[in-house]
Each structure stands twice: as C-alpha cells, then as structure tokens.
C-alpha cells in the first residue's frame, strides 16, 4: 500500500467516525467573549447543524451573559471567528469573502440556549439572519479564518496535499511522441496518456468528495492542492532527470 493511499485512508477515518447514523442536535464549537452595548460580556459562538451526508452547516450566533440568543448569521459551509483585539471579534465566511460584524441595533432577545433543547433547534433552523451587518472581509481576516480551518482539518489537510502530489505525477512528466520504436512504443505512449487522464479524473473526484464531506472552502481547497503540486513537481523532475542521465550513460 503506497504512502498516498495510507494518508487518504487515515484522513477519511475521522470523517467516517464523525458522520452519525441519524440526525443529531445542533451543537456549538468555537466561542469568543465579546463586549455588549450594555457593558456586559457576551459570547460570539459557532453553531453547527446537521449536514446529513455532507459537512455540518455553520453559522455564528451571539449569546448574552445569561445565554439568551441575540443574533445569528446566515448558514454556510464554513464560518470561523477572527479577533483583532480583546473582545473585538467578527465572524468570517472565507468561502464568500464575507465578514459579519455585531449590530446591536438589530438584536432580537430570544430564549436561553442550551444544547439538546428546542431553543437550540429554533436558533439553528431557517434562513433568516439578524443582529449582524455584512461587509467584505479583509485579507488578514480571511487568512486567520483559513488558518483556523486548516488547524481544524488536521490529517485531512495532508490528504489534500497528497492528492495534489498525485496531480503532479500526472501533469509534470512531458509527453513526447515516439519518433522511433515502432507500434509498441506508440501503444505505450497512448497507454501512458490514458493513464494520466484516469489519474487526474480519479484524483479530482476523490478530492471533491473529501472537500464536500469536510466542508472545505474552494480557496483553501485550491491552496492545499496547489501546495501538493508545488512540493511534488521538483522531486518528480529530479527523478526523471536522474533516470535520463542513467539511461544515456
């Protein structure tokens, strides 16, 4: 079993474990303290729902000091928190380059939110949002959000890099029409060309499914795949040059 296959299997194990057999209750992940207009300390939290077969959708919510809901963003495949100072945080949707700032003027005071109660289901379901104002996210905010997403992916990030390396295997070697050698060399040329197409399509499908299950944003997906290509390409060229040198000597 190759090292790439091992990396992919290891990365898929936590994803398989995390996918429940039945629907689960909404749950909180990241949480940061924020200053509320009345001088109290509230919390900006990430609330995740049930993605059924894909990644759990995420949205940011604001809770007051007693745990009452005040605000929520729209849901997205990835929502992360970025802070610029003490209790000065925004929610960032890196896939859409959108930042959500707390807007006290549009707060709605709701129920005290506790996991596994009806109130958390009411807060998670639906498309409406309130208590936030939107703007374009800055590059530092995007960078912080994507870095946090990479840290949360763990071994799955290595899988994307490994798949990128597999892309390099199919992309980097040059295809040269054999001027000599007869039908056998030409048949080998077509066979290698077909194999490269199969590798590219297969790797793309695996990568897309992995991104779907893990809830990875498109920019981060491209960065991780590109990193794999960038790491593997010079190594592949070096191996090919050494083989050519040995063959010529």
N, C-alpha and C positions, 0 to 999 in steps of 0.2 A: 504494500500500500504506500503510495507516494506521500511526501510531506504535505502537498497541497490538499489531497483528499483528507488527510488527518486534520488539517486546520479547518476545513469546511465542516467535517463531522463534529469536531469539538465546538465550533461556533454555533451549530444548529441545535446541539443538546439543550442549552438553556432556553432557546426559543421554543423547543418542543415541550419542555417542562412547564414553561410559563403559559402555554395555551391550555386553558381549562376545558374540561369536557362539557361544562354547562356555563350558562351566563353567570357572571359574578357581579357583585355590587361595585359601584364606583368607589374609588379609593384615592387618597392623597399621596403625593410623592414629595417633591421639593417644597420647602417652606422658608420664607424670609420675613423678618419683622419689618413693618413699615410704620411711619408716623401718620396718624389720622388727624383730620382737621380739629377735632375736639381735644387734642392734646394727648389722647390715649395711644397705646401701641396696638396695632392690628397685625394681621398676617396676610401676606400675599402667598398663595399656595397654588400648586398644580393639581388639578382634579382630573383623573382619568376615568373614562367609561369602559364599556365592553366592546372591543373590536370584533368579537365573534371569531372570525378566521384570520383577520389581519391584526395590525398593531392597534392597541387601545387608543382611541382619540383622546386628545388632551386639551384642556382649557385652563386659563388662570382665573382664580377667584380671590376675592378679598373677604376676610372674616374680621369682625371686631374683637375686642378683648374678651368678650364672653362667648365667642364662637358663632355669632349671628352672621349670616351671609349679607354682604353689601353690594357686591359687584361680580360680574363674570364676563369673560371674553367669548368670542365665537370659538368653536372647537376646531382643532387642526391635527394633522398627523404628528406635529412636534411643536411643543410650547415650552419654553425654558425661561428662567429668570436671570436677569443681568442687573447688577447693582453698581452704582457709581459712587456711593458713599454710605455712611451709616443710615440705615432705614430709608434709603433712596433707591428704590428698585423699580424696574419695569418688566413686563412680560414681553418676550420676543418670540415671534413666529419666523424662524430663519428661512423656512421654505418660501415664504411670501414677502420676505424683507419688511416685515411689519412689526412695529413696537406698540405696545398698549400701555398708556400712562393712566394712573389712577385719576378719576374725575369725580370728586366728592359731590359735585352739583347734581349728578345723575345717579347717586346711590339709591338703592332700594333696600330697606331694612327687612330682612327675612327671618326665618327660623334659626334656632341654634342647630348647627350642623354637626352630626355625629355619624361615623360610619355605620352601615347596616341599618339605617333608619330611613323612613320615607322621605325625610327632608333632603337627604343627600341625592336621592334619585330625582327629586324635583329640581334640584340645583343643576344636575348634570344633563337632563334631557331637554330637548328643544334647541332651536337655532338662534333665538333672540339673545342679545347681549346688552349689558348696561353697566354703568359705573366706570367705564373706561373711555378714553379718547385715543384714536389711532393716528399714527404718523409713520413716515418711513424710518426704518431702523438705521442707525449709524453703523459704519463698518466695525468700530470696536464692540458694539452690542452684538452684531452678527457673529464676530469672532468669538466672543465669550459664550454665546449660545451654542455655536457649533463645537467649541472645545468641550463644553459640558455634555453635549450629545455624544461625542467620541468617548469620553470617560464612562458614560453610561452604557455604551455598546460593548466595551470590554473585548472579548475574543472575537466577536462578530466583526469588529473593525479590521482585525487581522485577516478575516476571511475575505473581505472586500479587497484588501491589498493583495492577497494571494490570487484572487480571480484576475485582478489587474495584471499580475505577473503572467498568468496564463494567456491573457490577451497579447502580451509581449511575445510569447513563444510563437503565436500565430502571425503576428504583424511584423516583427523585426527582420527575420531572415528574408533575403531577397529571392524572388522567383526569377529564374533565368531559363529561357527556352534552350533546351539542349541542342547545340549545333551538330553534335556527333553522338554516336552511340546507338542509333537505330531505334526501332519501335519500343524496345524495352525501356530506354531512358525517357522517351516521350510519355509512355504509360506511367512511369514513376513520377514524372512531372505533374501529370493530371491528378494522380492519386494524392500527392502532397498538397496540391492546390485545393482539392476537395476536402482533405482532412483539415486544412486551415479554416475553411468555411464552417465545417462542423464544430471545430473548437470555438470559433468566435460566436456562433449562434448558441451553442450549449452554455458557454460561459456567460453570455448576455442573459440567457433565460434564468440560470441559477442566481446570478447577481440581482436581477429584477425581482425574483421571488423572495430572496433574502431581504432586499430593501423593503418590500411590501410587508413582510412579517415583522421586521424590526422597526418599521416606521421611520426610515432614514430619509432626510430631505434630499432632493435632487442635487443641490450644490455639493453637499457633503459626500454623497454617493460618487459623484464625478471626481471629487478631490481624492478620495481613497482609492478609487480605481486607477486614476492617473498616477498616484504615488506608486502603486504596484508596478505599473508600466515603466515609470522612471527608474525604479530600483532594478528591475529585471533586465531592461533593454541593454545597458552597457555590459552586464555579465554575459548575456547571450552573444553579443557581438564579440566579446573576448574569447569565448569558447569556439565560435565559428572561425575566428582568425587563427587560433592555435591549430584547429583541425586542418585548415587550409595550408598552414605552414608545414605541418607534419606530412600532409599528402604530397606537397610539392618537393619535399626533401628526399 
